Each structure stands twice: as C-alpha cells, then as structure tokens.
Amino acid sequence: MLSCEKLTKFFGPFQAMNDCSISVGANSITGLIGPNGAGKTTLFNLIAGAHRPTSGKIVFLGEDISDLAPNQRFARGLVRTFQIPHEFHHLTVLENLMMVAPHQPGERFLSNWLSPMTTRRAERQTRDKARDVLEFIELTHIASQPAGLISGGQKKLLELGRTMMTDAKLVLLDEPAAGVNRTLLRKIEQKIEYLHDKLGYTFILIEHDMEMIERLCQPVICMAEGKVLIEGDFRTVRSDPQVLEAYLGERAGAKQ
C-alpha cells in the first residue's frame, strides 16, 4: 500500500531523515518505535505532505505522491492524527466530526443558493454518519459539548472518530496513548482493532507504550538517527542488541 524509498530530509544543515526506506502492506498495523529524535515524526510529516523530502520518493497505492499537497493526499485516503489533538475548540464534538467529511456540497458557496435541498440532504446524511461514529467511539453523551473542554483521552477518541468520517485507507496514528489513562487507552486499542479487523483499515502507529505496540502491531519498525534500525515481530525487535542500546537504554546482553 505504501512505499517510502530512500527518503532524505535536511532542515538547513541538520539531517533529520537519512536514506530511510519502509513499506507498509494493506490491512496491517505497523508499529513505529525509536528514541526521541529518531525521525519518526519527520517520517509522518513526509508521508502526510507537511514536508517535502530532500530526496527519495513516496508511493501510495501505486502512485508517486512525493509532490502532492496534504489535501491531495487526504483525498486519496491518506489520513493522520496528531500526538496533541487538533480539534476545533469552539465547535461541539458532533460538529468536529461533521467538519471532516469530504465532498460536502455546502462547502461551495453557490450550492447553498442553487441547490439548497441537495445541500440540506447531504448535511443530514453527514450528521447521521457523525452520530453513528459517536456511538462507536462511545462519546454520544458529550456530543453537544465544545471539543476544547473534553478530556485528553476523549480527544484522542475524537481524532480516531474523525478518520472514520473520511474515505481513509491508510491512517497515521501519532502516539494515541500519550497522556491517556489506562481505561481509555484500552478503549482506543479496541477501536483500532475493530477498524483493522472488521473494516480493513491500515495503520502506521508511532508509540512509546510498548504494551500497546506488542498487542496491536505486526510488524514493528525501530528507527534511530533518521533511518530504519530493524524491522520484524515485536519480540525480535525488542530483544535486538541495537534496539536495547539505541532505544531502551539497556546494554546489549543485559538480562530480559
């Protein structure tokens, strides 16, 4: 589904990505781990289109998207979330979901005047879908609350729900466990599993919570210094001496 080929990214003299190559298979949950500064977020930004690579290319569903804008990648089904949720603070939780739905005729000024019935019908359909998503992520009880006032864990669930309002094919999840209590974290995991198992979503997941990575991800990719250190199943990656030293701060050969 996704292939990143020899990606290099410089910010001035600083090299954040160093000849990095990964591939992601359809209907997989790929875990992306590594120490702070390893290049994980830079890789997400390159895939999502926030930054352009200095060299290398990104192929999504057989198409080179290296030069496409973020909205063009979004339209092709490539969606990302953020470690710090980017909700619309003053809109309600329900309205936050409705805002994300693509191809809404009401976004075109003339449609509201020339095709008001079509616009209203599409808005009702979007609202109904948003309510279904709220029920799935178990946030119906706060549908009318401003999104800026809900808890951090609920915002993470809302971010996941917003991906369901799109035509998502590949979702980049940036640290969904960060700042989330264990109860809500397990709920987020269950929703990711359902979207993967029942609806065929493909995920790439940046996370420092190794229990979450172990439960959800196959394969796991460990990055360091802007490149891939090792890829494999969780146990193989977790026990690799390079990973223990570079990511986990343990000496090679230390007792597990």
C-alpha positions in Angstrom: 0.0 0.0 0.0 2.8 2.5 0.9 6.4 2.5 0.0 8.9 5.1 1.2 12.1 4.8 -0.9 15.4 6.2 0.3 13.9 9.3 1.9 16.3 12.0 3.0 15.3 15.2 4.7 17.5 18.2 5.6 16.4 21.2 7.7 19.3 23.5 6.9 22.5 21.7 7.9 20.6 19.2 10.1 19.8 15.8 8.5 16.5 14.5 10.1 16.0 11.6 7.6 18.8 9.5 6.4 18.2 7.3 3.3 15.1 5.8 5.1 13.0 3.1 3.3 9.9 1.4 4.6 7.0 -0.5 3.1 3.5 -1.0 4.5 1.2 -3.8 3.5 -2.5 -3.4 3.1 -4.6 -4.2 6.2 -1.7 -4.2 8.6 -0.9 -2.3 11.8 2.7 -1.3 11.5 4.4 -0.1 14.8 7.0 2.6 14.5 9.2 3.0 17.6 12.5 4.7 18.4 14.1 7.2 20.7 13.2 10.8 20.7 14.8 12.4 17.7 14.9 9.2 15.7 12.9 10.7 12.8 9.5 9.1 13.4 7.5 12.4 13.3 9.6 13.7 10.4 8.7 10.5 8.5 5.0 11.0 9.3 5.3 14.6 8.1 6.8 13.5 4.9 4.2 10.8 4.3 1.3 13.2 5.1 2.8 16.0 3.0 3.6 18.6 5.7 7.2 18.4 4.4 8.7 17.5 1.1 11.7 15.1 1.0 15.1 16.5 0.1 15.5 13.3 -2.0 13.7 9.9 -2.3 10.1 9.2 -3.1 6.8 8.1 -1.5 4.5 5.8 -3.4 0.9 5.3 -2.2 -1.4 2.8 -3.9 0.9 2.7 -6.9 1.1 6.5 -7.3 4.1 8.7 -6.6 2.7 11.2 -4.2 6.0 12.9 -3.2 5.0 16.2 -4.7 1.3 16.2 -3.8 -0.1 18.7 -1.3 -1.5 17.4 2.0 -5.1 17.9 0.9 -4.5 15.9 -2.3 -3.1 13.0 -0.2 -6.1 13.3 2.1 -8.4 13.0 -0.9 -6.6 9.7 -1.8 -7.4 8.2 1.6 -4.1 9.1 3.5 -5.1 10.5 6.9 -3.1 11.3 10.0 -3.8 12.1 13.7 -1.5 14.1 16.0 0.1 13.5 19.3 -1.5 16.7 20.5 -5.1 16.6 19.1 -6.0 19.4 16.7 -9.7 19.7 17.5 -11.8 22.7 16.7 -12.1 24.1 20.2 -15.3 26.0 20.0 -17.3 23.6 17.9 -19.1 20.7 19.5 -17.9 17.2 19.5 -20.5 16.3 16.9 -19.6 19.3 14.7 -15.9 18.3 14.9 -16.8 15.1 13.2 -19.1 16.7 10.6 -16.4 19.2 9.6 -14.1 16.4 8.4 -16.4 14.7 6.0 -15.2 15.2 2.4 -17.1 16.3 -0.7 -19.8 18.3 1.2 -21.8 20.4 -1.3 -22.4 23.0 1.5 -18.7 23.9 1.3 -19.4 25.5 -2.1 -21.0 28.9 -1.8 -23.2 28.6 -4.8 -24.6 25.2 -3.8 -26.3 26.8 -0.8 -28.2 29.1 -3.2 -28.7 27.0 -6.3 -29.2 23.5 -4.7 -30.4 24.1 -1.2 -32.3 20.8 -1.0 -29.3 18.8 -2.1 -27.1 20.7 0.4 -29.6 20.1 3.3 -29.9 16.4 2.4 -26.1 16.0 2.4 -25.8 17.7 5.7 -28.4 15.4 7.3 -26.5 12.4 5.9 -23.3 13.7 7.3 -24.9 14.4 10.7 -26.3 10.9 10.8 -22.9 9.4 10.0 -21.3 11.5 12.7 -23.8 10.3 15.2 -23.1 6.7 14.2 -19.4 7.4 14.7 -20.0 9.0 18.1 -21.8 5.9 19.2 -18.9 3.7 18.0 -16.3 5.7 19.9 -18.7 6.0 22.9 -18.8 9.8 23.1 -22.6 10.2 22.4 -23.0 11.6 25.9 -20.8 14.6 25.2 -21.9 15.2 21.6 -23.1 18.8 22.3 -20.0 19.8 24.4 -17.4 22.1 23.0 -14.5 19.9 21.9 -12.0 22.1 23.7 -13.5 21.2 27.1 -13.4 17.4 26.9 -10.5 15.3 28.4 -7.3 14.4 26.6 -8.3 10.8 26.2 -11.7 11.7 24.8 -9.9 14.0 22.3 -7.8 11.0 21.2 -11.0 9.0 20.6 -12.4 12.0 18.7 -9.3 12.1 16.5 -9.9 8.4 15.7 -13.5 9.1 15.0 -12.6 11.9 12.6 -10.7 9.4 10.5 -13.9 7.4 10.2 -15.7 10.4 8.6 -13.3 10.3 5.7 -12.5 7.8 3.0 -9.5 6.6 4.9 -7.3 3.9 3.5 -4.1 4.5 5.5 -4.2 6.2 8.9 -1.1 7.6 10.5 -1.6 7.5 14.3 0.8 9.7 16.2 1.2 8.5 19.9 -2.5 7.7 20.6 -1.5 6.6 24.1 0.2 9.8 25.1 -1.5 11.4 28.2 -4.3 8.8 28.2 -5.4 6.9 31.3 -5.3 3.1 31.1 -9.1 2.7 30.9 -9.4 5.0 27.9 -6.2 3.6 26.4 -7.7 0.1 26.3 -10.8 1.5 24.7 -8.7 3.2 22.0 -6.9 -0.1 21.4 -10.2 -1.9 21.0 -11.5 0.7 18.4 -8.2 0.4 16.4 -8.5 -3.4 16.4 -12.1 -3.2 15.2 -11.3 -0.8 12.4 -8.5 -3.0 11.3 -10.2 -6.4 11.7 -13.7 -5.5 10.6 -13.3 -2.5 8.3 -9.9 -3.3 6.7 -8.1 -0.1 7.9 -4.4 0.0 7.5 -2.5 1.8 10.3 1.0 3.1 11.0 1.4 3.7 14.7 4.0 5.8 16.4 4.0 4.9 20.1 6.3 4.7 23.2 3.9 2.4 25.1 5.5 -1.0 24.4 2.5 -2.9 25.7 0.3 -1.3 23.1 2.8 -1.9 20.4 3.0 -5.6 21.4 -0.8 -6.1 21.5 -1.5 -4.3 18.2 1.4 -4.2 15.8 2.8 -6.6 13.3 5.4 -5.7 12.0 7.3 -3.4 14.2 9.9 -1.0 12.8 12.6 0.6 15.0 14.2 3.9 13.8 17.3 5.6 15.0 19.2 8.6 13.6 16.7 9.1 10.7 16.8 5.6 9.4 15.5 2.1 9.9 17.4 0.1 12.5 15.5 -3.1 12.4 12.1 -4.5 11.3 10.4 -7.6 12.5 7.9 -9.0 15.0 7.8 -7.4 18.5 9.8 -10.0 20.3 12.6 -9.9 17.6 12.8 -6.1 17.6 12.5 -5.9 21.4 15.4 -8.2 22.0 17.8 -6.9 19.3 21.0 -5.5 20.9 20.9 -2.4 18.7 17.4 -1.6 19.9 18.3 -2.2 23.6 21.1 0.2 23.3 19.6 2.9 21.0 16.0 3.0 22.2 15.6 1.3 25.5 18.9 2.4 27.0 19.9 -1.1 28.0 23.3 -2.8 27.5 23.4 -5.5 24.8 23.3 -8.8 26.6 21.5 -7.5 29.6 19.0 -9.9 31.3 15.5 -9.6 29.8 
